[in-house]
Amino acid sequence: MKQGLTLQVALLSKQTEAGEIQVMTLAQAGQWFRQHYQVTPPTSVVCLDDWKQEGRKTVWYDSRCYRLNLLWENGSFHIRDVHCFNENVAAVTHDAAMNTTALAYETMPMMDGALWSGTQKAGMWPVLLSTNTEASPLAPDGPPVVKELNRTDLSIRQPLLGGGIFSMICTESKVICSAMDERGKALNWAWDLVGGAGQKSAVQAVTANDISYQFAGTNYKLKLSAGSCEQAGDGIIRLHSDKKGKIGLDLNVTK
């Protein structure tokens, strides 16, 4: 990493001298943070232009309760990552010195597209349901519109093929999803949670209103504030929209 680090330090020095950035020690940055925020504030990373020109787009939303990643690729979109946070769960090095050469700091997965993918790509996939519950993908049509609603909330709106709008609003502790047709009528849609063996190992129970998980000795739940869920077969967990076309995910696992 020698060459890359040398280039970075030179660039940081140039930007500091130009007044574009301010360089702090970690201690100074931590003190500044505590002076400005009582709790960790929500942040987002929005990447709608693919520098590799491969057609990918992605949005990350992070808060003190959870992180979520929405990914567009190959003419479709899905949630590839949802992890919840609980500061009451102590890290392995909280009261004991590290005595190994490797360490994993883990959060509580509800979907892990990186580690749960196998022959099937893991993720939460938005699907349109027919009257006989057959599922077909909700296909995007054109670019999404991502907008900061206020200091904590992020709106993501995706036009759908054939008309209509898919919408997500991320708040500090919840995500509200909805899908409407071109006339503003609620679509009968769902999230299909596909996670293979990783999901099967983490999920302990599925009821109409929540999913119970256990990971690294910690129990937690995904609760629905709108919609319902069921075990749909082939290891898929399906989150159904309500009559208004909404699915509400309550991601505050410390309650």
Secondary structure, 3 states (H helix, E strand, C coil): CHHHHHHHHHHHHHHHHCCCCCCCCHHHHHHHHHHHCCCCCCEEEEECCCCCCCCCEEEEEECCCEEEEEEEECCEEEEEEEEECCCCCCCCCCCCCCCCCCCCCCCEEEEECCCCCCCCCCEEEEEEECCCCCEEECCECCCCEEEECCCCCEEEEEEECCCCEEEEEECCCEEEEEEECCCCCECCEEEEEECHHHHHHHEEEECCCEEEEEECCEEEEEEEEECEEEEEECCEEEEECCCCCEEEEECCCCC
